[in-house]
Amino acid sequence: MLSGFHRISGCVMAGTLLVGGIGFAVLPFDFTAFVDFIRSWNLPCAVTAVFKYIIAFPIIFHTLNGIRFLGFDLAKGVNNVGQIYKSGYLVSGLSAILALAIVFNSCQNKSNKTA
C-alpha cells in the first residue's frame, strides 16, 4: 500500500512540475503573478490550509518513505514483517504531523502579517 502511494505521489509531483513548468513558460504571466492573483481572492486561512496540506503531505511522505526504502535497499529490517509495518506507520504518522505543522506555521505567519 505504501509502496503504491509512494510511486503515485512521485508521478503526481513530477507531472505537476512538468505541466507547471511548461505552462508558466508558455503562458503570458509568471508564477509570482499567479500567486498574487490567488492572494487577491482573500481566502480565509482555513480554505488555504486545506490546499496547503494537500500539497505538503505528499512531498513529506515521498521524502520520508524514500528514506525508508533506502534503508530497505541496505537490507535493514526487510526480514521482519512487523518492522516493515511499524516503519510504515511511523512514516505515515510523521508525514501527517509534519504537514500539519507546516500548514499551521503558514497560517500563523499569515495572521501575524495581517495583525
C-alpha positions in Angstrom: 0.0 0.0 0.0 2.7 2.5 1.0 4.8 1.4 -2.0 1.9 2.2 -4.3 1.3 5.6 -2.7 5.0 6.3 -2.9 5.0 5.7 -6.6 1.8 7.6 -7.2 2.9 10.6 -5.2 6.2 10.7 -7.2 4.4 10.5 -10.5 1.9 13.2 -9.5 4.7 15.5 -8.3 6.7 15.0 -11.4 3.7 15.6 -13.6 2.8 18.7 -11.7 6.3 20.1 -12.1 6.3 19.2 -15.8 2.9 20.8 -16.6 3.5 23.8 -14.3 7.0 24.4 -15.8 5.7 24.2 -19.4 2.6 26.2 -18.5 4.5 29.1 -16.9 7.0 29.0 -19.8 4.2 29.3 -22.4 1.6 31.5 -20.7 1.9 35.3 -20.7 2.3 35.5 -16.9 4.8 34.1 -14.4 4.4 32.3 -11.1 4.5 35.4 -8.9 1.7 36.9 -10.9 -0.3 33.7 -10.4 0.4 33.7 -6.6 -0.7 37.4 -6.4 -3.8 36.5 -8.3 -4.7 33.8 -5.8 -3.9 36.1 -2.9 -6.2 38.7 -4.3 -9.2 36.4 -3.6 -8.5 36.9 0.2 -9.5 33.4 1.0 -9.7 32.5 4.7 -6.8 30.6 6.2 -9.0 27.5 6.7 -9.5 27.2 3.0 -5.9 27.8 2.0 -4.8 25.4 4.8 -6.6 22.5 3.1 -4.9 23.1 -0.2 -1.5 23.6 1.5 -2.0 20.3 3.3 -2.9 18.6 0.0 0.4 19.9 -1.4 2.6 19.4 1.7 1.6 15.8 2.7 2.7 14.0 -0.5 6.0 15.9 -0.6 6.8 15.0 3.0 5.5 11.4 2.7 7.5 10.8 -0.5 10.7 12.1 1.1 10.3 10.1 4.4 9.2 7.0 2.6 12.1 7.3 0.2 14.5 7.4 3.1 12.7 4.3 4.5 13.1 2.5 1.1 16.8 3.4 1.1 17.0 1.6 4.4 15.4 -1.5 2.8 17.9 -1.3 0.0 20.6 -1.5 2.7 18.8 -4.7 3.9 17.8 -3.1 7.2 14.6 -4.6 8.6 13.5 -6.4 5.5 13.4 -9.8 7.1 10.9 -8.8 9.8 7.4 -8.1 8.5 6.4 -6.4 11.8 9.3 -4.0 11.4 8.2 -3.1 7.9 4.7 -2.3 9.1 6.0 -0.3 12.1 8.2 1.8 9.9 5.3 2.3 7.5 3.1 3.5 10.3 5.9 5.8 11.6 6.4 7.3 8.1 2.6 7.9 7.7 2.2 9.4 11.1 5.3 11.7 10.8 4.2 12.8 7.4 0.7 13.8 8.7 2.2 15.6 11.7 4.9 17.5 9.8 2.4 18.5 7.1 0.0 19.8 9.8 3.0 21.7 11.4 3.9 23.3 8.1 0.3 24.4 7.4 -0.2 25.6 11.0 3.0 27.6 10.8 2.0 29.2 7.5 -1.4 30.2 8.9 0.3 31.7 12.0 2.6 33.7 9.7 -0.3 34.9 7.7 -2.2 36.0 10.8 0.9 37.8 12.1 1.3 39.7 8.8 -2.3 40.9 8.9 -2.2 42.0 12.5 
